[in-house]
Amino acid sequence: MLQITDSVSSLAHDVGEKAASLAQDMAVRAHAVGDLGADLVDSSLKKLQDVGVVAKPQRRSKLPFLTILIIVIGGAVAFKLLRGRKASSTVPSYPETERLADRTGVRVG
């Protein structure tokens, strides 16, 4: 009885190994077929582009993006400069009163 159990388990093990081996072979072949298909599509697309049936992809220029970026940064700098001039010209500063207030504890002015 023990021999029958051992032979059945070894047979099942052999069948499992064979199935795994076949699955790996099929995966390799499927990968090769996929590569062949991708190459075929790429070469066909190139031929269609050469003939003029399909338009070739064109490179996009980065010039509009850079122009907008420069305008935005320039506007932000100009806004900060104008805002800084406006704020400094409307409020007079008296540094002498600040120093006197620090020394005596009494605010002058």
Secondary structure, 3 states (H helix, E strand, C coil): CHHHHHHHHHHHHHHHHHHHHHHHHHHHHHHHHHHHHHHHHHHHHHHHHHHCCCCCCCCCCCHHHHHHHHHHHHHHHHHHHHHHHHHHHHCCCCHHHHHHHHHHCCCCC
